[in-house]
Amino acid sequence: MNQLLETKPADVVADFLKDKLRFADFVNLFLFNGRQKIAPSDLLVFDSDSSTVFYQNEGIASVGKRRDSIMLAKIDDIDVIIAIEHQQAIDYSMPFRVLLYDTIGYNQQYNQSDRNARRAFHPIPVITFVLYTGQRHWIQPRTLTDMMKIPESIREKINNWNLNVIDIKTIEVNEKLHCEDNQKVIGAVQQFYCWDGDISRLTGMVMSKEAAVVVATIIGEERILRMIEQEEKEEIDMCTSVTNALNKATLQGEQKGRELGLKAGKIEVIMNLLKTKLGDLSDEVMNQIQACNEEQLDLLVNHYASINSEQDIFDALS
């Protein structure tokens, strides 16, 4: 059912989260279980470029990364860098990736600090959350040590790294989220993931066009996305869009079926004529004719009188 989209989930979700109200709402969900502790005014847009250089005795190494969504927040009057990484597919390497992202963040701060005051350098805390929007449940490790076999005698000495994953399917939309756009996007995705094809279950699913694009991209439905793009209104009724998309797909399927039927009939007639003239046809010739488009089939009909061998068929199609 899903088709290749021109929009990419990572780009669409990152753009959606540039809005401070939406970003703050998700951070409050992640950090404070939905309590509204961080306001949009507590956030500052932060540079998403995570390129850095590691200076070591053995040499110099550069690393270039880019965060999906990142902002500087004030929590209890203290600066904290908060990043939200969107993940559409389950990724076993995610703890390593988050570890690398956060390490780069700290290294950036160190490189940018005053060289003469590094003894008093205090890095800003960096925390990364992963917003997982895939249809399957996240069953991969959530910490670095979950991936390791560690002798119990030294387990407490191993530095760990938490993978803060929020599975979109487990979010309590109305209890934990307060931003209307977030509520509608998460609620719609949850509904689509468990949708049984009953259109009536989508009744009342109305949202902004921007939010609707996010939903269609996350669930990977190109047909719904095309319907949304064609809407001139800035408010989208998802029930109507889905109905129109299904109706259009049905009509296109019926038309395609009729076209394939006509083409199959023409191929059968041409095959019978050639067999009458040349006898049994080789598999190579029959496969070639089966693969012909309408224009090539017409060429065979026009050249039928001059076809006296299988080679003549190949020549006519070349």
Residue pairs with C-beta under 8 A, 6 or more apart in sequence:
1 221
2 219
2 220
2 221
2 222
3 220
3 221
3 222
3 223
4 222
5 217
5 220
5 222
5 225
7 213
7 217
7 225
8 217
9 86
9 88
9 133
9 217
9 218
10 68
10 86
10 88
12 213
12 214
12 217
12 218
13 68
13 69
13 86
13 131
13 133
13 214
13 217
13 218
14 68
14 69
14 86
16 22
16 181
16 185
16 210
16 211
16 214
17 23
17 26
17 68
17 69
17 84
18 45
18 69
19 181
20 40
20 41
20 43
20 71
21 40
21 179
21 181
22 179
22 181
22 182
23 40
23 43
23 69
23 71
23 84
24 38
24 39
24 40
24 42
24 43
24 179
25 177
25 178
25 179
25 182
26 84
26 129
26 131
26 166
26 177
26 182
27 38
27 73
27 82
27 84
27 129
28 34
28 35
28 36
28 37
28 38
28 178
29 166
29 171
29 176
29 177
30 129
30 164
30 166
31 37
31 38
31 75
31 127
32 38
33 176
34 172
34 175
34 176
34 177
34 178
36 178
37 75
38 73
38 74
38 75
42 73
42 74
42 75
43 71
43 72
43 73
44 71
44 72
44 73
45 71
45 72
46 70
46 71
46 72
46 81
47 70
48 66
48 67
48 68
48 69
48 70
49 66
50 63
50 64
50 65
50 66
50 67
50 101
50 104
50 105
50 108
51 62
51 63
51 64
51 65
51 104
52 62
52 63
52 104
52 107
52 108
52 111
53 60
53 61
53 62
53 63
53 107
53 111
54 60
54 61
54 62
54 63
54 107
55 111
63 100
63 104
65 100
65 101
65 104
67 83
67 85
67 101
68 83
68 84
68 85
68 86
69 83
69 84
69 85
69 86
70 81
70 82
70 83
70 84
71 81
71 82
72 79
72 80
72 81
72 82
72 124
73 79
73 80
73 81
73 82
74 80
78 125
79 124
79 125
80 124
80 125
80 126
80 127
81 105
81 124
81 125
81 126
81 127
82 127
82 128
82 129
83 101
83 105
83 126
83 127
83 128
83 129
84 128
84 129
84 130
84 131
85 97
85 98
85 101
85 128
85 129
85 130
85 131
86 130
86 131
86 133
87 94
87 130
87 131
87 132
87 133
87 134
87 165
88 132
88 133
88 134
88 218
89 134
90 132
90 134
90 136
90 138
90 139
90 140
91 97
91 140
92 140
92 141
92 147
94 130
94 140
94 163
94 165
95 141
95 142
95 143
95 144
95 146
95 147
95 161
95 163
96 144
98 128
98 130
98 161
98 163
98 164
99 144
99 161
101 128
102 126
102 127
102 128
102 161
105 126
106 123
106 126
109 121
109 123
109 124
110 118
110 121
110 123
113 121
114 121
127 164
128 164
129 164
129 165
129 166
130 163
130 164
130 165
130 166
131 166
131 168
132 138
132 165
132 166
132 167
132 168
133 168
133 189
133 218
135 169
135 193
135 219
137 167
137 169
138 165
138 167
141 147
141 163
142 162
142 163
142 164
142 165
143 160
143 161
143 162
143 163
144 159
144 160
144 161
144 162
144 163
145 155
145 158
145 160
148 158
150 158
168 186
168 189
168 190
168 218
169 189
169 190
169 193
171 177
171 186
171 190
173 183
173 186
173 187
173 190
174 183
174 187
177 183
177 186
181 207
181 208
181 210
181 211
184 205
184 207
184 208
184 211
185 207
185 211
185 214
185 215
185 218
187 205
188 205
188 207
188 211
188 212
188 215
188 238
189 215
189 218
189 219
191 201
191 202
191 205
192 215
192 219
192 221
193 219
195 201
195 202
199 239
199 242
199 243
202 238
202 239
202 242
203 239
204 239
205 237
205 238
205 239
206 235
206 236
206 237
206 238
207 215
207 235
207 236
207 238
208 234
208 235
208 236
209 228
209 231
209 233
209 234
209 235
209 236
211 236
212 228
212 236
212 238
212 241
213 225
213 228
213 229
215 238
216 224
216 225
216 228
217 225
221 245
223 245
223 246
223 248
223 249
224 238
224 241
224 242
224 245
226 245
227 241
227 242
227 244
227 245
227 248
228 236
228 241
231 241
263 294
263 297
266 294
266 297
267 289
267 290
267 292
267 297
270 289
270 297
270 300
270 301
271 281
271 286
271 289
273 304
274 281
274 285
274 289
274 300
274 304
274 307
274 313
275 281
277 304
277 307
277 308
278 307
278 308
278 309
278 310
281 289
281 310
282 310
284 310
285 310
285 313
285 314
288 313
288 314
288 317
289 297
289 300
289 313
292 300
292 317
296 317
299 316
299 317
300 307
300 313
300 316
300 317
303 312
303 316
306 312
307 313
307 316
